[in-house]
Amino acid sequence: MTSSKCPEGGVLVEDLSTALLRTLFSYLFLLVILRLMGKRELGKMSVFDVVISIMLAEMAVLAIEDVNKPAFLYYIPMLLIALLEIVMAYISLKNKKIRDVVDGSADIIIENGEIREHALRRNRLNMDDLMVHLRQKNVKNIADVEFALLEPTGQMSVFLKQPKEPVTREDLQIPRSNPVGTVTYKGLPIPLILDGKVRSEALRKIGQNELWLKREIRKYGIKDIREVSFCSIDDRGIMYLDKKDKSPLQ
């Protein structure tokens, strides 16, 4: 009488043990590689760093899943990528031109209080994106900004105009002045015009209409709303205007 064997079960156990060992080794291997590549905050990673991280992660997953192929077929490319990253980091440290190509460079979005629309388009940002970045920096009014730079990490550095930096309690208690009409709104500045288009809901929020808006922008020598890149009004009734590709008016 012959005994029967279960080769499928043995193969399954072998594959499982191999996967577990590869998982452990991949974890330690990635830990060593990332330490060699240097520390960097997630929010400060450049596009190149993100691509490298994704490639390493993908190869580690393949090394764990594909137990039919030798593990070194995945670990050697991972090691090569890590070495290339270290070499590129060293070269970038010595050469600014290469550093700008690999990591990118900061792009000026607002300069001397003027919105650089071509920079917005180049970075695929719209006015809403710009306002989000400014609000994240606790900037209520774009008229208070002297310079704003979009860093290679995607974060924005904002420098306020001298009278607005630092903001104090006295700055927030400026007597109400209302050179552009009666405004009942109180809170963050409201964008009235974005990229030459009137935001009707914003006008309704401050109790005004498009006719009023046209009268106000004529005071700045603007006859056509389509000439305006950005227009907002704050809770003091102060309007901020930025003509397309021209200096802002306030």
TIZAVO-99599 format. One record per residue (C-alpha): z, y, x; chain; residue in three letters. Coordinates in nm, 3 decimals. Layout:
N
REC         w         v         u   chain   resn
REC         Z         Y         X       A    ALA
...
***
This chain:
250
REC         w         v         u   chain   resn
REC     0.000     0.000     0.000       A    MET
REC    -0.106     0.328     0.153       A    THR
REC     0.075     0.661     0.104       A    SER
REC    -0.121     0.966    -0.017       A    SER
REC    -0.097     1.306     0.153       A    LYS
REC    -0.130     1.655     0.017       A    CYS
REC    -0.338     1.847     0.269       A    PRO
REC    -0.367     2.145     0.036       A    GLU
REC     0.007     2.200     0.042       A    GLY
REC     0.019     2.178     0.419       A    GLY
REC    -0.263     2.430     0.454       A    VAL
REC    -0.090     2.664     0.212       A    LEU
REC     0.236     2.653     0.407       A    VAL
REC     0.048     2.707     0.732       A    GLU
REC    -0.142     3.006     0.592       A    ASP
REC     0.180     3.153     0.454       A    LEU
REC     0.363     3.121     0.783       A    SER
REC     0.065     3.270     0.967       A    THR
REC     0.055     3.565     0.725       A    ALA
REC     0.428     3.625     0.767       A    LEU
REC     0.405     3.616     1.144       A    LEU
REC     0.105     3.850     1.140       A    ARG
REC     0.289     4.087     0.908       A    THR
REC     0.586     4.102     1.145       A    LEU
REC     0.363     4.146     1.448       A    PHE
REC     0.148     4.409     1.273       A    SER
REC     0.457     4.608     1.182       A    TYR
REC     0.587     4.607     1.539       A    LEU
REC     0.238     4.672     1.677       A    PHE
REC     0.181     4.971     1.452       A    LEU
REC     0.528     5.104     1.532       A    LEU
REC     0.454     5.099     1.904       A    VAL
REC     0.107     5.251     1.859       A    ILE
REC     0.229     5.536     1.639       A    LEU
REC     0.509     5.613     1.883       A    ARG
REC     0.256     5.624     2.167       A    LEU
REC     0.030     5.855     1.965       A    MET
REC     0.318     6.100     1.921       A    GLY
REC     0.519     6.228     1.630       A    LYS
REC     0.373     6.460     1.372       A    ARG
REC     0.491     6.563     1.028       A    GLU
REC     0.279     6.432     0.743       A    LEU
REC     0.223     6.783     0.612       A    GLY
REC     0.101     6.896     0.955       A    LYS
REC    -0.155     6.621     1.012       A    MET
REC    -0.511     6.732     1.067       A    SER
REC    -0.808     6.566     0.899       A    VAL
REC    -0.873     6.371     1.220       A    PHE
REC    -0.514     6.241     1.222       A    ASP
REC    -0.542     6.130     0.861       A    VAL
REC    -0.866     5.940     0.932       A    VAL
REC    -0.707     5.765     1.232       A    ILE
REC    -0.403     5.667     1.026       A    SER
REC    -0.621     5.525     0.748       A    ILE
REC    -0.827     5.323     0.997       A    MET
REC    -0.517     5.176     1.160       A    LEU
REC    -0.365     5.090     0.823       A    ALA
REC    -0.687     4.923     0.705       A    GLU
REC    -0.713     4.712     1.019       A    MET
REC    -0.349     4.608     0.992       A    ALA
REC    -0.407     4.493     0.634       A    VAL
REC    -0.715     4.292     0.737       A    LEU
REC    -0.520     4.131     1.022       A    ALA
REC    -0.259     4.011     0.772       A    ILE
REC    -0.494     3.900     0.497       A    GLU
REC    -0.774     3.734     0.696       A    ASP
REC    -0.584     3.441     0.847       A    VAL
REC    -0.910     3.256     0.920       A    ASN
REC    -0.998     3.493     1.203       A    LYS
REC    -0.802     3.540     1.526       A    PRO
REC    -0.560     3.830     1.502       A    ALA
REC    -0.675     3.984     1.830       A    PHE
REC    -1.009     4.072     1.667       A    LEU
REC    -0.816     4.337     1.471       A    TYR
REC    -0.542     4.431     1.717       A    TYR
REC    -0.779     4.510     2.003       A    ILE
REC    -0.973     4.771     1.796       A    PRO
REC    -0.641     4.917     1.681       A    MET
REC    -0.529     4.949     2.041       A    LEU
REC    -0.863     5.107     2.135       A    LEU
REC    -0.829     5.364     1.853       A    ILE
REC    -0.478     5.448     1.972       A    ALA
REC    -0.599     5.496     2.329       A    LEU
REC    -0.886     5.716     2.211       A    LEU
REC    -0.641     5.925     2.009       A    GLU
REC    -0.416     5.969     2.313       A    ILE
REC    -0.711     6.065     2.534       A    VAL
REC    -0.848     6.309     2.274       A    MET
REC    -0.504     6.464     2.233       A    ALA
REC    -0.484     6.518     2.610       A    TYR
REC    -0.834     6.667     2.628       A    ILE
REC    -0.765     6.889     2.327       A    SER
REC    -0.449     7.012     2.497       A    LEU
REC    -0.657     7.128     2.795       A    LYS
REC    -0.965     7.258     2.609       A    ASN
REC    -0.942     7.487     2.308       A    LYS
REC    -1.307     7.442     2.209       A    LYS
REC    -1.264     7.067     2.179       A    ILE
REC    -0.933     7.121     1.999       A    ARG
REC    -1.107     7.340     1.743       A    ASP
REC    -1.375     7.075     1.689       A    VAL
REC    -1.130     6.786     1.654       A    VAL
REC    -0.840     6.948     1.472       A    ASP
REC    -1.013     7.253     1.327       A    GLY
REC    -0.892     7.611     1.352       A    SER
REC    -0.713     7.851     1.124       A    ALA
REC    -0.939     8.045     0.888       A    ASP
REC    -0.854     8.398     0.775       A    ILE
REC    -0.861     8.413     0.396       A    ILE
REC    -0.714     8.763     0.353       A    ILE
REC    -0.757     9.022     0.627       A    GLU
REC    -0.610     9.372     0.614       A    ASN
REC    -0.552     9.320     0.242       A    GLY
REC    -0.916     9.219     0.178       A    GLU
REC    -1.007     8.883     0.030       A    ILE
REC    -1.272     8.715     0.244       A    ARG
REC    -1.482     8.542    -0.020       A    GLU
REC    -1.709     8.368     0.228       A    HIS
REC    -1.399     8.208     0.382       A    ALA
REC    -1.292     8.088     0.038       A    LEU
REC    -1.632     7.933    -0.021       A    ARG
REC    -1.640     7.778     0.325       A    ARG
REC    -1.307     7.607     0.260       A    ASN
REC    -1.405     7.519    -0.100       A    ARG
REC    -1.123     7.727    -0.247       A    LEU
REC    -1.132     7.935    -0.562       A    ASN
REC    -0.912     8.224    -0.670       A    MET
REC    -0.677     7.992    -0.859       A    ASP
REC    -0.624     7.787    -0.542       A    ASP
REC    -0.551     8.105    -0.349       A    LEU
REC    -0.294     8.217    -0.605       A    MET
REC    -0.125     7.875    -0.590       A    VAL
REC    -0.093     7.902    -0.211       A    HIS
REC     0.053     8.251    -0.239       A    LEU
REC     0.303     8.148    -0.507       A    ARG
REC     0.416     7.861    -0.286       A    GLN
REC     0.502     8.127    -0.029       A    LYS
REC     0.697     8.325    -0.292       A    ASN
REC     0.433     8.598    -0.297       A    VAL
REC     0.403     8.745    -0.645       A    LYS
REC     0.127     8.996    -0.589       A    ASN
REC    -0.183     8.956    -0.378       A    ILE
REC    -0.173     9.333    -0.320       A    ALA
REC     0.135     9.279    -0.099       A    ASP
REC    -0.052     9.053     0.146       A    VAL
REC    -0.174     9.187     0.479       A    GLU
REC    -0.304     8.858     0.623       A    PHE
REC    -0.333     8.504     0.491       A    ALA
REC    -0.456     8.221     0.711       A    LEU
REC    -0.552     7.871     0.602       A    LEU
REC    -0.422     7.638     0.871       A    GLU
REC    -0.603     7.319     0.983       A    PRO
REC    -0.335     7.119     0.798       A    THR
REC    -0.437     7.280     0.468       A    GLY
REC    -0.124     7.493     0.445       A    GLN
REC    -0.144     7.870     0.423       A    MET
REC     0.042     8.119     0.641       A    SER
REC     0.102     8.450     0.466       A    VAL
REC     0.199     8.782     0.627       A    PHE
REC     0.310     9.062     0.399       A    LEU
REC     0.240     9.430     0.438       A    LYS
REC     0.504     9.616     0.633       A    GLN
REC     0.671     9.789     0.334       A    PRO
REC     0.697     9.454     0.159       A    LYS
REC     0.853     9.255     0.443       A    GLU
REC     1.124     9.154     0.406       A    PRO
REC     1.161     9.177     0.031       A    VAL
REC     1.500     9.318    -0.068       A    THR
REC     1.683     9.371    -0.394       A    ARG
REC     1.591     9.739    -0.376       A    GLU
REC     1.222     9.644    -0.359       A    ASP
REC     1.257     9.449    -0.681       A    LEU
REC     1.424     9.744    -0.857       A    GLN
REC     1.149    10.000    -0.805       A    ILE
REC     1.137    10.246    -1.100       A    PRO
REC     0.867    10.149    -1.346       A    ARG
REC     0.539    10.332    -1.294       A    SER
REC     0.248    10.273    -1.524       A    ASN
REC    -0.072    10.435    -1.400       A    PRO
REC    -0.306    10.209    -1.592       A    VAL
REC    -0.162    10.204    -1.941       A    GLY
REC     0.114    10.040    -2.136       A    THR
REC     0.189     9.684    -2.028       A    VAL
REC     0.442     9.476    -2.215       A    THR
REC     0.419     9.178    -1.979       A    TYR
REC     0.708     9.107    -1.741       A    LYS
REC     0.689     8.842    -1.470       A    GLY
REC     0.427     8.730    -1.219       A    LEU
REC     0.108     8.938    -1.178       A    PRO
REC    -0.161     8.823    -1.418       A    ILE
REC    -0.519     8.776    -1.294       A    PRO
REC    -0.747     8.970    -1.532       A    LEU
REC    -1.079     8.908    -1.352       A    ILE
REC    -1.168     8.603    -1.143       A    LEU
REC    -1.503     8.590    -0.964       A    ASP
REC    -1.652     8.857    -1.191       A    GLY
REC    -1.537     8.691    -1.515       A    LYS
REC    -1.283     8.841    -1.753       A    VAL
REC    -0.986     8.627    -1.855       A    ARG
REC    -0.954     8.711    -2.223       A    SER
REC    -0.628     8.520    -2.267       A    GLU
REC    -0.472     8.729    -1.989       A    ALA
REC    -0.577     9.053    -2.161       A    LEU
REC    -0.423     8.930    -2.486       A    ARG
REC    -0.101     8.849    -2.303       A    LYS
REC    -0.060     9.211    -2.189       A    ILE
REC    -0.174     9.349    -2.523       A    GLY
REC    -0.505     9.492    -2.404       A    GLN
REC    -0.877     9.424    -2.451       A    ASN
REC    -1.195     9.420    -2.247       A    GLU
REC    -1.281     9.780    -2.338       A    LEU
REC    -0.954     9.896    -2.185       A    TRP
REC    -1.024     9.689    -1.874       A    LEU
REC    -1.370     9.843    -1.831       A    LYS
REC    -1.221    10.194    -1.858       A    ARG
REC    -0.964    10.113    -1.592       A    GLU
REC    -1.205     9.970    -1.339       A    ILE
REC    -1.435    10.272    -1.382       A    ARG
REC    -1.154    10.479    -1.232       A    LYS
REC    -1.228    10.296    -0.909       A    TYR
REC    -1.601    10.360    -0.928       A    GLY
REC    -1.684    10.014    -1.063       A    ILE
REC    -1.932    10.010    -1.349       A    LYS
REC    -1.989     9.637    -1.383       A    ASP
REC    -1.713     9.378    -1.412       A    ILE
REC    -1.936     9.134    -1.223       A    ARG
REC    -1.884     9.349    -0.912       A    GLU
REC    -1.514     9.256    -0.912       A    VAL
REC    -1.402     8.953    -0.715       A    SER
REC    -1.039     8.966    -0.824       A    PHE
REC    -0.830     9.191    -1.046       A    CYS
REC    -0.465     9.151    -1.144       A    SER
REC    -0.188     9.356    -1.296       A    ILE
REC     0.185     9.323    -1.233       A    ASP
REC     0.486     9.382    -1.456       A    ASP
REC     0.505     9.746    -1.343       A    ARG
REC     0.154     9.811    -1.468       A    GLY
REC     0.011     9.839    -1.117       A    ILE
REC    -0.341     9.706    -1.089       A    MET
REC    -0.490     9.535    -0.786       A    TYR
REC    -0.869     9.530    -0.745       A    LEU
REC    -1.090     9.355    -0.493       A    ASP
REC    -1.464     9.423    -0.505       A    LYS
REC    -1.697     9.149    -0.394       A    LYS
REC    -1.734     9.158    -0.017       A    ASP
REC    -1.579     9.505     0.000       A    LYS
REC    -1.240     9.651     0.072       A    SER
REC    -0.976     9.616    -0.201       A    PRO
REC    -0.865     9.913    -0.405       A    LEU
REC    -0.516     9.967    -0.525       A    GLN
***
